[in-house]
Amino acid sequence: MGPVLNAWAIGGILAVGLATFYIGHRSSRLASTTQDFLVARRTVRSRRNAAAVSGEYLSGASFLGVTGLILKDGADALWYPIGFTAGYLALMLFVAAPLRRSGAYSLPDFVEARLSSRGLRRVATGFVLVIGTLYLLPQLQGAGLALMAIMPAPAWIGAVLVTLVVVINVFGGGMRAITVVQAFQYWLKLFAIAVPTFVLCAVFLGGGDSTVPRDSLSQPTSPTFSKDTTVDITTPVTLDFGEPAWVWVDGSVSDAEPADGPTHMYLRGEQDFPEGTSIRFDAGDPVPVVAGSPVYNSEWLRAGDGGAPQMFTTYSLILATFLGTMGLPHVLVRFYTNPSGKSARRTTMHVLLLLGLFYLFPVLLGALSRLYTPELLVTGETDAAVLLLPDAMLPGIGGQILGAVTAAGAFAAFLSTSSGLLVSLSGVLSTDVLRGRVRDFRIATVIAGIVPLVLAIWLRPGDISLSVGMTFALAASTFCPVLVLGIWWRKLTGIGAAAGMIIGGGLVLAAFVTDIVSGYTGNWAPPLVEQPALVTVPVAFLVTVLVSKATARRIPDDVNRVILRMHAPDPLGFIQDRDVAKFGKGEERLRLGSGKHRR
Amino acid sequence: MSSASGGQPGRRDEQGKQPRWPASDADQFGNTPQQSPANQPATDTARQDKRKGRRRAGRRKANPDQVDPYQLGAKTSGSRAHTAGKGVRAEQDNRDGQAESRKPPRRKRVVLADPRAPVTALRTVSELEQQTTFGEWLIKDLVRIQLRLALAFAALVIVLLGALPLVFYLAPAITQAKVVGVPVPWLLLGVLPFPLLVSVGLWYNRRAERHERDFVDMVEN
């Protein structure tokens, strides 16, 4: 799969970059105060906010990753879009309105307002920074991969491009600027995935490429190459030849001596391929897959095919996404921009609608790409499916234009998610680490942009959706217990919340590191390590409750007042006073000191 | 104001000679000629005089050209103290009586309290705010009902969606079935959850908003 220089796609990406930049710049002119930068003055109406939330939330993991996972794992990957959407239902049921009414402007601020503990605030700040950076990494790396798929460019170009546009936008207008940008980008992404899906489905139903057997998805066979294909292995991989095949191999294979020049080999079962090997397949050959994925189409089509372990992984994934969404700092920060608790809840309602609409399309594209771009299964670069599918199905100018549209959508995805993450990271950095003035916000923006960029270029690009899955698990095991118990349970104490966050988060981070190490040393880790939420979330809840019970004397004095403020309906007017009075003006915060001013 | 009412007798003596007050206040003291005759011929007991003086002070405070009523009104709506609200109302009556005798004053808007939180509601709101037993009970009840509502909806979704992996595991035959050429799991996982989630969200939103509205109505009546 050599990169094809697609001028249309480059034009599309540039157009998205420019539009983003222009809209951001136009709204930046209105932004002047800290309120503008952190929460857009809390005046964003629920529909626009919903579009902005969706625009921010539909990251590369949704735009490219879901299709890629469906291409690879089939029916079991359908749980990703379900979980990504259902997370908003949990957010709406348990968190949205009370969180907004608490009047906080960031997660650490909420935690401190509820439990009046500076120490806890620092723990929360730490986890916000970790989650934000972990989430930002795959966005930047994904941008690099996407750019590589459409033009010959080194991986870091995409990451640098995205960082640059986003930092400039956030630098200029913070939340005020990116609200409009993100709302615009939701509709852009919906367009960029819906139109190609409609066209490609029409091509598929109308007969299309006659070399592809159209009913092969339900057959108990491997997918087949529709034309002669050469695959270059760039990272060492184990391929599973479910159906034995004669292929030309240039380089070495696990159980054969390396030969000079291409060798015609008969391969079956699992084979290891080192870096630098290239394999040539003829049209009609069965496609081997990366070991661990379903080999046959019939297997791919069935849900729950992996037996009990697969079922537990699925439940773990459901738990992580269902509860993790409410703990993502960049999602929550958007809910502080609503004017009232009621509008925060309505925002979530609209988000459910917008996400449900969007996720219908990647599913269809995933199924089509199994037929038309099976060569991606060999390299494991399935995330590129959305970008390459149009050209594979519609060779010629039509496919190129559609490819340009999807490439533009993918870049919109990287840009909008990165800007949301950057705003939440800089908001927390500027108010909790620096002094909270507009100038500090700008300094924080630059720091929060450069650090992940360096990490993204330095670290090995993982599977976009998998590292995103880990972020969800982390959010579900740290902030979810604090938010849910903090809002609904009066007996929560600061020590309990801190213990739950540290133990839950520590477990997930340990699993994450184990997973990376195992990835380098032969994949020995059990699947639970890859998706640990099924264990870590209950543990985090349990620890939080038990430690809170043990430290019942430390229940904050003003708990009743805070609960009242969070739950009293908006017209009673308990919500309005705090925001303006205490907004993060650095000087005032310093003078008021210990956080008592929050009452 | 207090200096004016305290210095009543001294002022009456000086009347007609030279105004001690700046011209801008002339209108304010246009009152005094009217009032003075009423005071003068009466069998001046000290008690009566005191009372009249007090009333006049009240009247002067409510003089239509002063901005006082505005400030008082705003203060009342901000602090939500209903006793202060009554005070303002009494002064307003006074002012109306006086307005008949004077040239018609310009229309003034007197804000007694926030229109959305009438005086009757303020008592309950302040009970909520001051954490009385009743207020605490109200809030506990509100939180309990909201939590029950949220848990019920979460349970609904968990039962409907969460059962699917188990069903696929226990009854693999379902995964083979097809409806109009599309395998059932793909319909159950790829399409149906989204309308389900949206309609549950819509339903919950409606219920939660209705409950909040009922609570507000209850507090305000």
HADDOCK unambig.tbl for C-alpha pairs under 7 A between the chains (distance, minus, plus):
assign (segid A and resid 75 and name CA) (segid B and resid 186 and name CA) 6.40 0.50 0.50
assign (segid A and resid 78 and name CA) (segid B and resid 189 and name CA) 5.96 0.50 0.50
assign (segid A and resid 78 and name CA) (segid B and resid 190 and name CA) 6.02 0.50 0.50
assign (segid A and resid 79 and name CA) (segid B and resid 189 and name CA) 6.98 0.50 0.50
assign (segid A and resid 82 and name CA) (segid B and resid 193 and name CA) 6.68 0.50 0.50
assign (segid A and resid 86 and name CA) (segid B and resid 197 and name CA) 6.68 0.50 0.50
assign (segid A and resid 89 and name CA) (segid B and resid 201 and name CA) 6.40 0.50 0.50
assign (segid A and resid 93 and name CA) (segid B and resid 150 and name CA) 5.03 0.50 0.50
assign (segid A and resid 94 and name CA) (segid B and resid 150 and name CA) 6.49 0.50 0.50
assign (segid A and resid 302 and name CA) (segid B and resid 175 and name CA) 5.62 0.50 0.50
assign (segid A and resid 303 and name CA) (segid B and resid 168 and name CA) 6.55 0.50 0.50
assign (segid A and resid 303 and name CA) (segid B and resid 175 and name CA) 6.26 0.50 0.50
assign (segid A and resid 303 and name CA) (segid B and resid 185 and name CA) 6.15 0.50 0.50
assign (segid A and resid 304 and name CA) (segid B and resid 165 and name CA) 6.32 0.50 0.50
assign (segid A and resid 304 and name CA) (segid B and resid 168 and name CA) 5.65 0.50 0.50
assign (segid A and resid 304 and name CA) (segid B and resid 169 and name CA) 5.84 0.50 0.50
assign (segid A and resid 307 and name CA) (segid B and resid 169 and name CA) 6.42 0.50 0.50
assign (segid A and resid 311 and name CA) (segid B and resid 165 and name CA) 6.07 0.50 0.50
assign (segid A and resid 349 and name CA) (segid B and resid 201 and name CA) 5.76 0.50 0.50
assign (segid A and resid 349 and name CA) (segid B and resid 202 and name CA) 6.42 0.50 0.50
assign (segid A and resid 352 and name CA) (segid B and resid 198 and name CA) 5.61 0.50 0.50
assign (segid A and resid 353 and name CA) (segid B and resid 198 and name CA) 5.69 0.50 0.50
assign (segid A and resid 356 and name CA) (segid B and resid 194 and name CA) 4.90 0.50 0.50
assign (segid A and resid 360 and name CA) (segid B and resid 190 and name CA) 6.92 0.50 0.50
assign (segid A and resid 360 and name CA) (segid B and resid 191 and name CA) 6.62 0.50 0.50
assign (segid A and resid 363 and name CA) (segid B and resid 190 and name CA) 6.65 0.50 0.50
assign (segid A and resid 564 and name CA) (segid B and resid 139 and name CA) 6.44 0.50 0.50
assign (segid A and resid 567 and name CA) (segid B and resid 143 and name CA) 6.59 0.50 0.50
assign (segid A and resid 569 and name CA) (segid B and resid 212 and name CA) 5.57 0.50 0.50
assign (segid A and resid 569 and name CA) (segid B and resid 216 and name CA) 6.95 0.50 0.50
assign (segid A and resid 572 and name CA) (segid B and resid 216 and name CA) 6.94 0.50 0.50
